[in-house]
Amino acid sequence: MSSPHARNSLAIIAQFLQRLQWVAIAVAILTLLYLLSPILVPFIVAAMLGWLGDPVVDWLEAKGRTRNQGVTIVTLVMCFLALFLVLLLLPMLQRQVVYLIDALPTYKAWFDKTLLPWIDAKTGLRLRSTLDMDHLIEMLRQHWSTAGSFAGTVLQYVTTSGFAVAMMVGNLVLIPILTFFYLRDWDLLVTKIASLVPREHIETVDRLARESSAVLSGFLRGQFLVMAILGVLYGAGLWMAGISLGLLIGIIAGLATFVPYLGPTSGIILGVLAALVQYGDVQHVMYVLIVFGIGQVIESYFLTPRLVGDRIGLSQVAVIFAVLAGGQLFGFVGMLLALPVAAVANVLLRYAHERYVQSDLYRGEDEAETSIVLANPHALSEVIRNESDVG
């Protein structure tokens, strides 16, 4: 028979190999995700839409609809909303882009005659001799010269990058189809995944999955609403201030709000630049600052606390790092997955912290022994008897 020490060593080796196996599986999944990232965007977007729409389908089922009817209704509503936004925003954005192209010589003249001389005078960098603004402007005009005609723009992209356009159109068509199937099979998919979890860990996994889902759903729904409201608020405010590119700047700032501080920062920079080029006075610069100042007050005191709150449980620095790290490692797919993965990781870290503070390593041997004694009256009697014998 093998000794207890040998059996203990074999158990430690087996545990190490099991953990190593899980690490290898995780590395393989990340490698596969990296290799397949160019084609994963529609699947990830559809999965997010399916996950967000599943509670609505469940509610429709509770009201007497069949699963297929509920899925069809939710998918059609999503498609109609997306189509409405495209038809509403596309003409306005097209006019903004056309105006931007026409205004490029004005921006170029302002850079050459106002901004660069001021920077050279203040810093002595001599940027006017190092930056070839004529070349940059000409490149922009060549690439965007057909932006005034939507058909011309599409034709140009088709002739120069037909495969990329075909992929983009294919992805746009694929997203609603995949969303339908995700919504239809969501409960079945969750059940199959749950059936693979070891039975001794099912309660823990179920708890962590529910916490992660609650965190993600609350954060994403709230954050999307905040982005849409701020985009409209910034765009309308800049338009009322007389900024010709106000709508385009407002939409960019609203979308960039997904990353903390990036939205208002980019919006202020672009808005101030547009105001200086268009008017060249302090008055309109102040209008831009007032618009974004009001937007920040509304976001900080009304929108974010009510719609988002602290549901994701991550600091703003962690959110910025997660988005940038995801983009650096996996491109656009990484940016899509950054916050969901970070939120789930935060839930797991909270659970790990909870287990750690309950462990013997954290509490120490004396406290651990005391906890065992208090939990077991027979152990307490044994301790008292031993102390009596020693006495």
NULO-383735 format. One line per 5 residues: their letters; for each residue x negated, y, z negated of C-alpha. Coordinates in steps of 0.2 Angstrom, whole numbers, plus 2048, in hexadecimal, padded with zeros to 3 digits. Example, Ala and Ser with C-alpha at 12.3 -4.5 7.8 and 13.67 -1.06 7.14 Angstrom:
BEGIN
as> 7C2/7EA/7D9 | 7BC/7FB/7DC;
This chain:
BEGIN
mssph> 800/800/800 | 7FA/811/804 | 7F6/81D/7F6 | 802/82C/7F1 | 7F4/838/7F7;
arnsl> 7F3/830/808 | 806/830/80A | 806/843/805 | 7F8/846/812 | 802/83E/81F;
aiiaq> 812/847/81B | 808/858/81C | 801/853/82D | 812/84E/833 | 819/85F/82D;
flqrl> 80B/868/836 | 80E/85F/846 | 820/862/845 | 81D/875/843 | 810/875/851;
qwvai> 81D/86D/85C | 82A/87B/859 | 81C/888/85D | 818/87F/86D | 82B/87F/872;
avail> 82C/892/86E | 81C/895/878 | 823/88B/887 | 834/895/886 | 82B/8A6/886;
tllyl> 820/8A1/895 | 82F/89B/89E | 838/8AB/89A | 829/8B5/8A1 | 828/8AB/8B1;
lspil> 83B/8AC/8B4 | 83E/8BE/8AF | 840/8C5/8C1 | 850/8BA/8C2 | 857/8BB/8B1;
vpfiv> 85E/8CC/8B0 | 870/8C7/8B7 | 870/8B8/8AB | 86C/8C3/89C | 878/8D1/8A0;
aamlg> 886/8C5/8A3 | 882/8BB/893 | 883/8CC/889 | 893/8D0/891 | 89A/8BF/88E;
wlgdp> 894/8C0/87C | 89C/8D1/87A | 8AC/8CC/882 | 8AF/8BB/87A | 8B8/8C3/86A;
vvdwl> 8C4/8CC/876 | 8C7/8BB/87F | 8CA/8B3/86E | 8D6/8C0/86A | 8E0/8BE/87A;
eakgr> 8E1/8AB/876 | 8E8/8AF/865 | 8F5/8B9/86E | 8FB/8AA/878 | 8F0/8AC/888;
trnqg> 8E6/89D/88E | 8D3/89D/88E | 8D2/8A0/8A1 | 8DF/8AE/8A1 | 8D6/8B7/893;
vtivt> 8C5/8B5/89C | 8CC/8BB/8AD | 8D4/8CA/8A4 | 8C4/8CF/89B | 8B9/8CC/8AB;
lvmcf> 8C5/8D7/8B6 | 8C5/8E5/8A9 | 8B2/8E5/8A8 | 8B1/8E5/8BB | 8BE/8F3/8BD;
lalfl> 8B5/8FE/8AF | 8A4/8FC/8B8 | 8AB/900/8C9 | 8B4/90F/8C2 | 8A4/916/8BA;
vllll> 89A/913/8CA | 8A7/91C/8D5 | 8A8/92A/8C8 | 896/92D/8C5 | 88E/928/8D6;
pmlqr> 894/937/8E0 | 88F/943/8D2 | 87E/93B/8D0 | 87C/93C/8E3 | 87F/94E/8E3;
qvvyl> 873/950/8D5 | 865/947/8DE | 868/951/8EE | 867/961/8E4 | 857/95B/8DC;
idalp> 84F/957/8ED | 854/968/8F4 | 84D/970/8E4 | 83C/968/8E5 | 834/977/8ED;
tykaw> 83A/982/8E0 | 833/976/8D2 | 823/975/8DC | 821/988/8DD | 825/98A/8CA;
fdktl> 818/97D/8C6 | 80B/986/8D1 | 80F/998/8CC | 815/997/8BB | 811/987/8B1;
lpwid> 800/982/8B7 | 7F9/994/8B6 | 800/995/8A4 | 7F8/985/89F | 7E7/989/8A7;
aktgl> 7E7/99A/89E | 7EB/992/88D | 7E0/982/88F | 7D3/985/89C | 7D7/974/8A4;
rlrst> 7D8/97B/8B6 | 7E7/970/8BA | 7EB/979/8CA | 7DB/973/8D2 | 7DE/961/8CD;
ldmdh> 7F0/95E/8D0 | 7F6/95E/8E2 | 808/963/8E0 | 80B/964/8F3 | 806/951/8F5;
lieml> 811/94C/8E7 | 820/956/8ED | 81E/950/8FF | 81E/93E/8F9 | 82E/941/8EF;
rqhws> 836/949/8FE | 831/93A/909 | 838/92D/8FE | 848/937/8FA | 84C/940/90A;
tagsf> 85B/936/90E | 863/937/8FD | 870/943/904 | 878/935/90D | 87C/925/903;
agtvl> 87D/91B/912 | 86C/921/918 | 864/91D/907 | 86B/90B/908 | 866/909/91A;
qyvtt> 854/90F/915 | 853/903/907 | 859/8F5/911 | 84D/8F8/91F | 83E/8FA/913;
sgfav> 842/8EE/905 | 850/8E2/90C | 84C/8D4/900 | 84C/8E0/8F0 | 85D/8E7/8F5;
ammvg> 864/8D5/8F9 | 85E/8D0/8E7 | 866/8DF/8DF | 877/8DD/8E8 | 876/8CA/8E4;
nlvli> 873/8CE/8D2 | 882/8DA/8D2 | 88D/8CD/8D9 | 887/8C0/8CE | 889/8C9/8BD;
piltf> 89D/8C9/8BD | 89D/8B6/8C3 | 890/8B1/8B5 | 89A/8BC/8A8 | 8AA/8B2/8AD;
fylrd> 8A2/8A1/8AA | 899/8A7/89A | 8AA/8AD/893 | 8B3/89D/898 | 8A6/891/890;
wdllv> 8A0/89C/882 | 8A8/892/874 | 8A3/882/87C | 891/888/87E | 890/88D/86B;
tkias> 897/87C/866 | 88A/873/870 | 87C/87D/869 | 883/87B/857 | 884/868/85A;
lvpre> 871/868/85D | 86D/86F/84D | 867/863/83F | 875/860/833 | 86B/864/824;
hietv> 868/875/82B | 879/879/833 | 87F/884/825 | 870/88F/825 | 86F/890/838;
drlar> 882/894/838 | 880/8A2/82C | 871/8AA/835 | 87A/8A9/846 | 889/8B1/83F;
essav> 87E/8BF/837 | 875/8C1/847 | 885/8C2/852 | 88D/8CF/846 | 87D/8DA/846;
lsgfl> 87B/8D9/859 | 88D/8DC/85E | 890/8EA/852 | 87F/8F3/858 | 882/8F0/86A;
rgqfl> 894/8F6/86B | 890/905/861 | 880/909/86A | 888/908/87B | 896/914/875;
vmail> 889/920/86E | 880/920/87E | 890/923/889 | 896/931/87D | 885/93A/87D;
gvlyg> 883/938/88F | 893/941/892 | 890/94E/885 | 87F/952/88B | 884/953/89D;
aglwm> 893/95E/89A | 889/969/88E | 87C/96C/89B | 888/96F/8A9 | 891/97C/89E;
agisl> 880/984/89B | 87E/986/8AE | 870/979/8B0 | 873/972/8C2 | 86B/961/8BE;
gllig> 874/960/8AD | 87E/951/8B1 | 86F/947/8B7 | 865/94C/8A8 | 873/948/89C;
iiagl> 875/936/8A3 | 863/933/8A1 | 863/93A/890 | 872/92F/88B | 86B/91F/892;
atfvp> 85A/923/88A | 863/924/879 | 861/911/878 | 84F/914/872 | 84F/920/863;
ylgpt> 84A/932/866 | 846/92E/878 | 857/934/87E | 857/946/877 | 844/948/87A;
sgiil> 845/944/88C | 855/94E/88E | 84E/95D/886 | 83E/95D/890 | 848/95A/8A1;
gvlaa> 855/967/89C | 848/974/897 | 83E/971/8A7 | 84E/973/8B1 | 853/983/8A8;
lvqyg> 842/98B/8AB | 842/987/8BD | 854/98C/8C1 | 855/99B/8B6 | 843/99F/8AF;
dvqhv> 84A/9A7/89F | 84B/9A3/88D | 85E/9A4/88C | 861/994/896 | 853/98B/88D;
myvli> 85D/98F/87D | 86D/988/884 | 864/978/888 | 85D/977/876 | 86F/97B/86F;
vfgig> 877/96D/879 | 86A/960/873 | 86B/967/861 | 87E/965/861 | 87C/954/868;
qvies> 870/94E/85B | 87B/955/84D | 88A/94B/854 | 87F/93B/857 | 877/93C/846;
yfltp> 886/940/83B | 895/939/844 | 891/92D/853 | 883/922/84C | 889/921/83A;
rlvgd> 89B/91C/840 | 897/912/84F | 886/90A/84C | 881/90D/83A | 872/902/834;
rigls> 879/8F2/83C | 869/8EC/844 | 85F/8EE/834 | 850/8F5/83D | 846/905/83B;
qvavi> 845/911/849 | 833/90D/84B | 836/8FA/84C | 844/8FE/85A | 838/908/864;
favla> 82A/8FB/862 | 836/8ED/867 | 83C/8F5/877 | 82A/8FA/87D | 823/8E9/878;
ggqlf> 831/8E0/881 | 82F/8EB/891 | 81C/8E8/890 | 81D/8D5/88F | 82C/8D1/89A;
gfvgm> 831/8E1/8A3 | 843/8E6/8A5 | 849/8D5/89E | 83E/8D8/88E | 846/8E9/88C;
llalp> 857/8E1/88D | 853/8D3/880 | 848/8DE/875 | 855/8E4/869 | 860/8D4/868;
vaava> 850/8CA/865 | 84A/8D7/858 | 85B/8D7/84F | 85B/8C4/84E | 849/8C4/848;
nvllr> 84E/8D0/83B | 85C/8C5/835 | 84F/8B6/834 | 842/8C1/82B | 850/8C6/81E;
yaher> 853/8B3/81B | 841/8AF/81A | 83F/8BD/80D | 84E/8B6/803 | 846/8A5/803;
yvqsd> 835/8AC/7FE | 83B/8B6/7EF | 843/8A6/7E9 | 834/89B/7EB | 827/895/7DE;
lyrge> 81A/89F/7E8 | 822/8AF/7E5 | 829/8AC/7D3 | 819/8A3/7CC | 818/893/7C3;
deaet> 81E/899/7B2 | 82E/8A1/7B9 | 831/892/7C4 | 82F/886/7B5 | 83B/891/7AB;
sivla> 848/891/7B9 | 847/87E/7B9 | 849/87D/7A6 | 858/889/7A6 | 860/880/7B4;
nphal> 85E/86F/7AB | 863/86D/799 | 85B/85C/797 | 84A/864/79D | 84D/872/790;
sevir> 84F/865/782 | 83F/85C/788 | 835/86C/787 | 83B/86F/775 | 838/85D/770;
nesdv> 826/85E/777 | 823/86F/76E | 829/867/75E | 81D/858/760 | 80F/864/763;
g> 813/86E/753;
